[in-house]
Amino acid sequence: MVFGILIGPEVINVVDPRTFLNVEKFTLEFARYVIAIQVMAAGITLPHRYIVRKWRTMSVLLGPVMVVMWLVTAGIIHLMFEIEFKQSLLIASCAAPTDPILANSVVKGRYAEANVPKNVRDALSAESGINDGLGLPFLYFALYLLNENYSTGHAIGKWFYWIWCYNILLSIVIGVVIGYVARKLLRLAESYDLIDKESFLAFSIGLSIFIVGILQLIRSDDVLCCFIAGHSFTWDSWFREETKDAHFQEVLDGLINVTFFVYFGTIIPWQQFNNPELVIAPWRLIVTAIMVLLLRRLPVVTLLTRITPAFRNYRQSLFAGWFGPIGVGAIFFAEIVLEEIEAEPEHYHLRSREIIQPIIAFLIFSSVLVH
């Protein structure tokens, strides 16, 4: 990210994506595929049947913890930027999920394996993989409530049938089916020696891209589907055992992640960090970032230690509570919000669009530096 800032338009000005790209559309799709590949990898690397065997831990992290993260972040933004609470809920929904890409620093690699207990690594990996897909209900709940064309009843009704039923439940079903079928087909191809080693190792990458394409055609939740498909794909641990000594996935993941954060460094909207008309000032952003990083996740995870089986003591829960990074997922959700508002600009307050980019960009910048 720092390298991207240095070569970007605000420093050396070697690269300025805004001069040759539609930045908002490109960022949305770039983030989509980066997250899809990462959550697929998260689903594959988890122990077999993890989300079923550890359902209590997942219920806590994806239920009360995620809701509190959303509401606390919304409260801080509401307090600091003098906007109505529904608008702050919309912005906070982008920052509610933890980021699977930044989470890799404590769930993968020799340092993580040597210093972070496996039970904590697995819980953080599963949470960050699932909650990027489960961020949609939070985002669209606020988005529908802000839509001036919807009554409250209409907004809640559409949120239930379109987001929960069509996006969440359907994507889970599709993910389970695709993962199962892909596992059987790959084992069949391998048993008849129909696939070479290189294609075998890259299979999960191709599978994630295939899922994104299919789910985009039917406009369902591609990110959640990728994670579920990845976990279903390694339900019996066969693929994970076959590829445990190969590092192709890790190398490719690292290359994609570095590329994305270099790109993000070149598009950080520095000039928007000081806008008196929107009540945005550097000191407000700094105080907001400090409060969000300290209060968004750490207190609630610590308080719920006793009902979170994956964390065996308060030391582990303090670590897990601190390490809830804000990253690519936040960019992805922010771009979805902008796309939705641009589709029906007459139904939304202008400030909802103008204020989201600087706040989310600064929160990501701060989280990358700290985490």
ROGUKE-286752 format. One record per residue (C-alpha): residue in one letter; z negated, x negated, y. Coordinates in steps of 0.001 Angstrom, whole numbers, plus 524288, in hexadecimal, padded with zeros to 5 digits. Layout:
residues N
  aa      z      x      y
   a      Z      X      Y
...
This chain:
residues 371
  aa      z      x      y
   m  80000  80000  80000
   v  7FC91  7F4F6  8095B
   f  809A2  7EE86  80676
   g  81070  7FB60  8098A
   i  80931  7FC37  81683
   l  80D43  7EE4C  819E9
   i  81BB9  7F058  81733
   g  81B90  7FE10  81CE6
   p  81FB9  802BC  82A71
   e  81269  80066  830D4
   v  811CA  7F1B1  82E02
   i  81DA7  7E991  82A01
   n  826D5  7F553  82967
   v  82EC6  7F058  81DEB
   v  82EDF  7FD9F  81733
   d  82DFD  80B02  81D81
   p  830CF  815B4  81364
   r  831D1  81FF7  81E18
   t  83E9C  819F9  822AC
   f  845C7  81C2A  815CB
   l  83DCE  82641  80E12
   n  83930  83428  80F1A
   v  82B69  82EF1  80DC2
   e  82487  83BB3  80A85
   k  82DB9  83F9B  7FF83
   f  82EB5  831D0  7FA0A
   t  81FEC  82FFE  7FA5A
   l  81DD4  83CE5  7F357
   e  82700  83978  7E824
   f  822CC  82B2F  7E766
   a  81483  82F4F  7E686
   r  817D8  839D6  7DC87
   y  81DF2  8303E  7D2EC
   v  813AB  825B6  7D50E
   i  808BF  82F76  7D234
   a  81010  8354E  7C699
   i  81188  82800  7C022
   q  80350  8249A  7C2D5
   v  7FD5C  83145  7BDD4
   m  805EB  83063  7B1C9
   a  8006A  822C0  7AF8D
   a  7F295  827E7  7B1CE
   g  7F499  83291  7A7A9
   i  7FA0E  828E2  79DD8
   t  7EF49  81EB3  79F4B
   l  7E3F5  8283A  79D99
   p  7DD44  8289A  79040
   h  7E2DD  832F0  78738
   r  7DF1C  840FC  78A78
   y  7D6CB  83C1C  795C2
   i  7D7BF  847E6  79EBB
   v  7D3C5  850E8  79388
   r  7C8BF  84867  78E57
   k  7C385  845B3  79C17
   w  7C56B  85366  7A15C
   r  7B7FE  853C5  7A7BA
   t  7BA9A  84792  7AFC2
   m  7C81B  84C69  7B380
   s  7C2A6  859B6  7B74A
   v  7B8E4  85373  7C092
   l  7C273  849D4  7C6B8
   l  7CD76  853B0  7C832
   g  7C4CA  85F29  7CBD0
   p  7B8F7  85D78  7D4BC
   v  7BBF3  84F52  7D842
   m  7C9DC  8520E  7DCB2
   v  7C602  85E69  7E403
   v  7BB11  85744  7EB31
   m  7C450  84BFB  7EE78
   w  7CDB2  855D0  7F464
   l  7C37B  85D42  7FC2E
   v  7BC36  8513B  80110
   t  7C8D8  84AE2  805AC
   a  7CCD0  857A7  80C3D
   g  7BFA0  85898  81310
   i  7C0BA  84AC1  8184F
   i  7CE90  84CED  81D4C
   h  7CA9A  859F3  82356
   l  7BF4E  8534C  82A58
   m  7C6BA  84760  82F27
   f  7D3B7  84D50  8336B
   e  7CFA2  85AA9  83888
   i  7D901  86273  8301C
   e  7D6B4  86F55  82942
   f  7D0F2  86E4D  81BB8
   k  7DD11  87369  814A7
   q  7E51D  8686B  81A88
   s  7DAE1  85E77  81695
   l  7DB24  86401  808B4
   l  7E9C6  8618B  80850
   i  7E868  85363  80CA7
   a  7DCC2  8511E  803AD
   s  7E45E  85628  7F7EC
   c  7ED51  84A51  7F921
   a  7E1BB  840FF  7F844
   a  7DA01  84849  7EDC2
   p  7E06E  84256  7E191
   t  7DD38  83462  7DDB4
   d  7E8BF  82B39  7DCB6
   p  7ED0D  82675  7CF2A
   i  7F415  81AC2  7D4EC
   l  7E8CF  814F4  7DC8F
   a  7DFBD  818A7  7D151
   n  7E72A  80F01  7C8C6
   s  7DFAE  803E5  7CF18
   v  7D34D  80820  7C7E3
   v  7D90B  80E39  7BB97
   k  7E33A  80413  7B7A4
   g  7E3CD  7F563  7B6A6
   r  7DAAC  7EAAC  7B1E1
   y  7D157  7EBEF  7BD6C
   a  7CF8F  7FA7F  7BB0E
   e  7CDBD  7F8AF  7AC67
   a  7C396  7EE15  7AE9D
   n  7BBAB  7F4D1  7B93C
   v  7BD92  80391  7B860
   p  7B87B  80AF1  7AC5C
   k  7C315  8117B  7A463
   n  7BCDD  81EEE  7A5B1
   v  7BDA4  81DE7  7B48C
   r  7CB9A  818BC  7B447
   d  7D018  823BE  7AB6F
   a  7C97D  82E2B  7B3C8
   l  7CF65  828E8  7C074
   s  7DCDA  827A1  7BA49
   a  7DC8F  8357B  7B4D9
   e  7D774  83B35  7C196
   s  7E16C  83456  7CA22
   g  7EC57  83817  7C0CF
   i  7E901  84687  7C059
   n  7E44D  8495E  7CE14
   d  7F105  84548  7D498
   g  7F72D  850C3  7CD84
   l  7EB92  8599B  7D005
   g  7EC3B  856D0  7DE9A
   l  7F69E  86146  7E04E
   p  7ED35  86CF8  7DFD6
   f  7E514  86721  7EADD
   l  7F10B  86416  7F305
   y  7F7B9  87140  7F166
   f  7EB24  878F0  7F329
   a  7EA14  87399  800F8
   l  7F8BE  8741B  80352
   y  7F9D2  8826F  7FF96
   l  7EDEB  8860E  807D1
   l  7F41D  87F48  8138F
   n  80108  8866C  811C7
   e  800E8  8907F  81CA4
   n  80A54  898FF  814D7
   y  80089  89B00  809BD
   s  7F4CA  8A3EA  80976
   t  7E8B4  89E4F  802D9
   g  7EB05  8A6AB  7F6CE
   h  7F948  8A2B2  7F5DE
   a  7F5BA  89449  7F78C
   i  7EB83  8949D  7ECBA
   g  7F453  89C7D  7E3B6
   k  7FFBA  89312  7E53A
   w  7F67D  8878D  7E3AA
   f  7F1E3  88D08  7D6B6
   y  7FEC7  890C2  7D053
   w  8079C  88642  7D61E
   i  7FE8B  87A76  7D65A
   w  7F4DB  87CCA  7CB55
   c  7FD9F  88402  7C1E3
   y  80B2C  87E95  7C484
   n  80809  870D1  7C933
   i  7FB6F  86D21  7C234
   l  7FB35  874C5  7B563
   l  809D9  873ED  7B303
   s  80A35  86547  7B5A1
   i  7FF06  86340  7ABED
   v  80646  86AC2  7A15E
   i  81304  86383  7A409
   g  80BDB  85672  7A42C
   v  80588  858F5  796F0
   v  81282  85D00  790F1
   i  81A75  851C1  796AB
   g  81021  847BF  792DC
   y  80F7E  84CDF  784EA
   v  81E47  84D75  7832D
   a  8201E  83FF4  7895B
   r  815E4  83A1A  7802F
   k  81C6D  83FCE  77410
   l  82A1B  83BC6  77866
   l  825DF  82DE3  77BBB
   r  81EF9  82C36  76EA4
   l  82B14  83154  767B8
   a  83404  82820  76F4E
   e  82AF6  81C9C  76CB1
   s  829E6  81F93  75E25
   y  838C0  81F7C  75CD0
   d  83A00  81381  7659E
   l  841E7  81B1B  76FAC
   i  83B0D  8158C  77BA7
   d  839C3  80767  78003
   k  82D38  8012D  784DF
   e  83103  8016E  79343
   s  83433  80FF8  7931E
   f  827E5  812A2  78B4E
   l  81F69  80C27  795B3
   a  82677  8130B  7A0DA
   f  825F6  82060  79A5D
   s  81A68  82548  7A262
   i  82146  821D5  7AF31
   g  82D4F  82972  7AB49
   l  824E4  834BE  7A69F
   s  81DEB  835C8  7B3B5
   i  82AD3  835D0  7BB33
   f  83046  84014  7B1EA
   i  8245E  848CC  7B40F
   v  8253D  847A0  7C2D9
   g  83374  84BCB  7C24A
   i  830D0  8577A  7B97A
   l  824D5  85C2A  7C0F2
   q  82BBB  85AB9  7CDFD
   l  836B5  8636E  7C8FD
   i  82D09  86E52  7C618
   r  82449  86AE0  7D1D5
   s  817C9  868EA  7CA1F
   d  80D34  85E52  7CA96
   d  81414  851F9  7C5F2
   v  8088C  848BC  7C84A
   l  7FEED  8504E  7BFD5
   c  80967  8523A  7B57F
   c  80BA7  84374  7B4C5
   f  7FD4B  840C7  7B242
   i  7FC04  84B77  7A7F5
   a  80899  846F9  7A15B
   g  803C2  838E6  7A144
   h  7F6F1  83CC3  79AE4
   s  7FDB3  845C8  79135
   f  80773  83AEA  78E47
   t  7FC67  831D2  789CF
   w  7F3D7  83C5C  783CE
   d  7F371  834AB  77700
   s  7F2D1  82729  77DC2
   w  7FF0E  82282  7768E
   f  8071A  81ECF  78288
   r  7FB68  81881  7892E
   e  7F8A6  81010  77D3F
   e  806F6  80C30  77C03
   t  807AF  807A3  78A34
   k  7F9EC  80236  78C61
   d  7FE89  7F3FE  78C12
   a  80A32  7F65B  79502
   h  8089A  7F537  7A3BB
   f  81575  7FB45  7A7E4
   q  80EDE  8079B  7ACFD
   e  804ED  80004  7B504
   v  80F4C  7F71C  7BAF3
   l  81819  8027C  7BEB0
   d  80C9B  80A46  7C400
   g  8086F  7FECD  7CC4F
   l  8162C  7FCE3  7D1A3
   i  81796  80B53  7D533
   n  80A16  80BE4  7DB75
   v  80BE9  7FFB8  7E3A5
   t  8192E  80497  7E825
   f  81383  8119E  7EC4C
   f  80842  80C01  7F41C
   v  81133  80229  7FAD4
   y  819A7  80DCD  7FE8B
   f  80DB9  81553  8032E
   g  809EE  809D3  80BD7
   t  81700  80AE5  812D4
   i  8159F  81980  815CF
   i  80769  81A69  81A43
   p  80825  822B2  826C2
   w  80039  819AF  82FA6
   q  8047A  8206F  83C1F
   q  7FF16  82D71  8374D
   f  7F163  827CA  835E8
   n  7EF02  82A25  84462
   n  7F336  837AB  848D8
   p  7EA05  83E84  85274
   e  7F1BD  84B44  85170
   l  7EE4A  84C3E  8430E
   v  7E068  84729  84533
   i  7E3E9  83AF5  83D70
   a  7DE06  82E06  841A7
   p  7DBB1  82127  83A66
   w  7CCEA  822DE  83AB5
   r  7CDFE  83088  834F3
   l  7D68B  82B81  829E3
   i  7CD61  82024  82708
   v  7C136  828C3  826C2
   t  7C85F  832C5  81E67
   a  7CC92  82863  814A2
   i  7BEB8  822E4  81388
   m  7B8BF  83059  811AB
   v  7C30B  8348B  807CA
   l  7C1D0  8281F  7FFB2
   l  7B2E9  82911  7FF78
   l  7B0B7  837B8  7FE68
   r  7BCC0  83D80  7F7DC
   r  7B98A  83972  7E9E5
   l  7ADF2  8304F  7E86E
   p  7A2C4  83A1A  7EA8B
   v  7A80C  844E8  7E1B3
   v  7AB7E  83BDC  7D656
   t  79E0B  8359B  7D721
   l  79714  842C4  7D7A8
   l  79E7F  847AD  7CBB2
   t  79BB7  83BB4  7C34A
   r  7930C  84337  7B9D7
   i  79DB8  84D08  7B687
   t  7A8B2  842E8  7B5BD
   p  7A80B  83D18  7A7F9
   a  7B1DC  8323B  7AAD7
   f  7A86E  82BD1  7B482
   r  79CBC  826B6  7AD05
   n  79458  82306  7B8AC
   y  793E7  823C3  7C76D
   r  799F7  81657  7C8D5
   q  7A651  81AFE  7C222
   s  7A6C2  82797  7C9EF
   l  7A4DD  82028  7D6AD
   f  7B064  81788  7D335
   a  7B8D5  82333  7CF50
   g  7B477  82A7A  7DB78
   w  7B855  81F62  7E45B
   f  7C543  81CE7  7DDBA
   g  7CD1B  82902  7E126
   p  7D89A  82319  7E881
   i  7E211  82A86  7F139
   g  7F003  825D5  7EF69
   v  7FD94  829D1  7EB17
   g  7F921  83769  7E71F
   a  7F4B5  83A2F  7F507
   i  801F9  83616  7FA59
   f  808A0  83E9F  7F033
   f  800A6  84AB1  7F3A5
   a  80227  84854  8024E
   e  810E4  847FB  800B7
   i  81084  85498  7F8BF
   v  808FF  85B0B  803ED
   l  812F4  8565D  80DE5
   e  81E2B  85B42  8056F
   e  817D8  868A9  803E4
   i  81524  869E5  81273
   e  822EE  865B1  8160E
   a  82872  8701B  80CE7
   e  8217A  87ACD  814BB
   p  81D63  87497  821BD
   e  81BEA  881BB  82887
   h  810C7  88583  81F4B
   y  80808  879C5  821FC
   h  800BD  87459  82DA2
   l  807B2  8684B  832E8
   r  7FB4F  86024  832A7
   s  7FA41  8619B  823E4
   r  80677  85951  822CC
   e  803F7  84F84  82D92
   i  7F61D  84BAE  829F1
   i  7F760  849BA  81B46
   q  7FF46  83D10  81B1F
   p  7F68C  83467  82394
   i  7E9F0  838CD  81CFC
   i  7EEEA  83733  80F0D
   a  7F5C6  82A5A  8121F
   f  7E959  824A3  817EA
   l  7E103  82951  80C7B
   i  7EA7D  822D2  802F7
   f  7EAB7  8165D  80B1E
   s  7DBD1  81603  80B20
   s  7DA8F  81902  7FC95
   v  7E453  80E74  7F8C8
   l  7DCDD  8045D  800C7
   v  7CF89  80873  7FB90
   h  7D28E  80B72  7ED67
